[in-house]
Amino acid sequence: MRGGALPPALLCAAVGLALAFAPRGARGPSLLALSATAVAISFASVPQSWLEVTFLVCWISVGTSAASVHLQGGLALRAALALSLNAGFWSGAVVALAGSPLDLVKALPWALVVLPAGWIVRRRASIVVKVVSSWLIAVAALAAVLQFLPVTPGYVADHLE
């Protein structure tokens, strides 16, 4: 869960699911804002001391973005743009600290889940999108909490190695 591509990919997917509940006119600008911010931040110089905080906030952003599908009335244009800018910033920061530009190429297309999710929402079967979003919330919560547990996670060398 500490790789350069997985956290940004799940964050992009969470934003894509959230954008399915936004007005159609908000989707294009939001995806553009997500992509531009992620690319800009991924080439920025992010201090290595931010690594733990960056991963934590990335997982919090996954949960927040995924939870926004439960908002009554969906997302407004400003909220959609704010979620996209947030996702772009933290996706870019994770890639800058723990990945390569190829990881961003792998992660950004996951935001296009907005296309099938939007179709599902228009068909009045939004429960499907909400269930997938709930799964993302659970994954994000587990990944965020893992940083604080005293056990040795699988990506850290333990005393047996």
Beta strands, then each sheet from edge to edge (+ up, - down):
end
